[in-house]
Amino acid sequence: LGDREALAALHRFGLKGREELPVRFLSAGQKRRVLLARLVTRKASLWVLDEPFTALDVKAVDMLSALIGEHLAGGGIAVLTSHQSMPIPGGRVVQL
């Protein structure tokens, strides 16, 4: 992974201007977005996400939902757990 790809992932999740800031100074939502940026830089076909929408604002929830939808449309698999409704395009919900 090069610097260009890492910066693009951070910018995609609204973290432009915070690239040099230590994670400990970020809000809970910003920390979650750092983890999501890291997720998109990986080429894993299976994503296991525990409460992925926690601490995210509405815009970030929409971005993550679209991202998961893109992953599914590309043949990927996403397993998510949540106490919230999950607006995932093309997803299937199994309630336990």
C-alpha positions as CSV (number, residue, x, y, z in Angstrom):
1,L,0.0,0.0,0.0
2,G,1.4,3.3,-1.0
3,D,1.0,6.7,0.5
4,R,-1.3,7.8,-2.3
5,E,-3.7,4.9,-1.7
6,A,-3.7,5.5,2.0
7,L,-4.4,9.2,1.6
8,A,-7.2,8.6,-0.9
9,A,-8.8,6.2,1.6
10,L,-8.6,8.7,4.5
11,H,-10.0,11.5,2.2
12,R,-12.8,9.2,1.1
13,F,-14.0,9.0,4.7
14,G,-13.7,12.7,5.4
15,L,-10.4,12.7,7.2
16,K,-8.6,15.1,4.9
17,G,-6.4,17.5,6.9
18,R,-6.1,14.9,9.8
19,E,-3.5,12.6,8.1
20,E,-0.7,13.6,10.5
21,L,-2.8,13.8,13.7
22,P,-2.3,10.9,16.2
23,V,-5.4,8.7,16.4
24,R,-5.7,9.3,20.1
25,F,-6.7,12.9,19.3
26,L,-9.6,11.9,17.0
27,S,-13.2,11.6,18.1
28,A,-14.9,8.2,18.4
29,G,-16.5,8.6,15.0
30,Q,-13.2,9.7,13.3
31,K,-11.5,6.7,14.8
32,R,-14.2,4.5,13.3
33,R,-13.6,6.2,9.9
34,V,-9.9,5.5,10.2
35,L,-10.7,1.8,10.6
36,L,-13.1,1.9,7.6
37,A,-10.4,3.6,5.5
38,R,-8.0,0.8,6.5
39,L,-10.7,-1.8,5.5
40,V,-11.0,-0.4,1.9
41,T,-7.2,-0.6,1.4
42,R,-7.3,-4.4,2.1
43,K,-8.3,-6.7,-0.7
44,A,-10.2,-9.2,1.5
45,S,-13.2,-10.9,0.0
46,L,-14.7,-11.5,3.4
47,W,-15.5,-8.6,5.8
48,V,-16.6,-9.4,9.3
49,L,-17.8,-6.1,10.9
50,D,-19.1,-5.9,14.5
51,E,-21.4,-2.9,15.0
52,P,-20.0,-1.0,12.1
53,F,-22.4,1.9,12.3
54,T,-21.6,2.7,16.0
55,A,-20.3,6.3,16.5
56,L,-20.8,7.2,12.8
57,D,-22.8,10.3,11.7
58,V,-25.5,10.0,9.1
59,K,-23.1,10.9,6.2
60,A,-20.6,8.2,7.3
61,V,-23.4,5.6,7.7
62,D,-24.5,6.4,4.1
63,M,-20.9,6.1,2.9
64,L,-20.4,2.8,4.7
65,S,-23.7,1.4,3.5
66,A,-22.7,2.2,-0.1
67,L,-19.2,0.8,0.4
68,I,-20.6,-2.5,1.7
69,G,-23.1,-2.6,-1.2
70,E,-20.2,-2.1,-3.7
71,H,-18.3,-4.9,-1.9
72,L,-21.3,-7.3,-2.3
73,A,-21.9,-6.3,-5.9
74,G,-18.3,-7.1,-6.6
75,G,-18.7,-10.7,-5.3
76,G,-17.5,-10.0,-1.8
77,I,-19.1,-11.2,1.4
78,A,-19.9,-9.1,4.5
79,V,-21.0,-10.5,7.8
80,L,-22.3,-7.7,10.1
81,T,-23.7,-7.6,13.6
82,S,-25.7,-4.7,14.8
83,H,-28.5,-3.6,17.2
84,Q,-29.4,-1.0,14.6
85,S,-31.2,-1.4,11.2
86,M,-28.6,-1.8,8.5
87,P,-29.4,-0.1,5.2
88,I,-27.3,-2.3,2.9
89,P,-28.2,-2.3,-0.8
90,G,-28.2,-5.8,-2.1
91,G,-27.8,-7.2,1.4
92,R,-29.8,-10.0,3.1
93,V,-30.7,-9.6,6.8
94,V,-30.9,-12.6,9.1
95,Q,-32.3,-11.7,12.5
96,L,-31.3,-14.0,15.4
